[in-house]
Amino acid sequence: MRSSRNSYRHGLAAKISATEDERRKLDTLARRLADGSNDYWVGEAAIHAAENFLYLERVKTKKAEVIESLLKATSAEDFQQGARELAKFETYERKARSRWKRSRRDLEARKATAIEVV
């Protein structure tokens, strides 16, 4: 059960559109990814891809913070703890990158089969 709470502990469990600024980023990115398509399913796939991209960015930011704290470690124990945290973020990043790639492929497939309404 402990592993199910790791994302909360690392600050990654919050919804991507939790703040107004994040909602704006999500909306802007989704519109760019949709390339002006007015197809409903392209829009949905674009939103999903944007969420995955922003999650990947969040993971990378947190990972950078862990690396920074690792560089500031003053004892061997602090360094080992930081190295363990870094290993966890490597896993988060790998999974987030995989989700981003998958959602991007889905978006491209949706664009290829989209029916544009004029």
ZIQUI-V795957 format. One record per pair of residues at least 24 apart in sequence whose ideal C-beta (glycine too) atoms are under 6 Angstrom apart, sorted by sequence separation. I is the first residue (numbers start at 1). J is the second residue. D is the distance in whole Angstrom. If there is no record, write none. Layout:
I_J_D ; I_J_D
This chain:
26_50_5 ; 63_89_4 ; 63_93_6 ; 59_92_5 ; 59_93_5 ; 16_51_5 ; 59_96_5 ; 16_54_5 ; 56_96_4 ; 55_96_5 ; 56_97_6 ; 56_100_5 ; 52_99_5 ; 53_100_5 ; 52_100_4 ; 52_103_5 ; 49_103_4 ; 48_103_5 ; 49_104_5 ; 49_107_5 ; 45_106_5 ; 46_107_6 ; 45_107_4 ; 45_110_4 ; 42_110_5 ; 41_110_5 ; 42_111_6 ; 42_114_5 ; 39_114_4 ; 37_114_6 ; 38_117_6
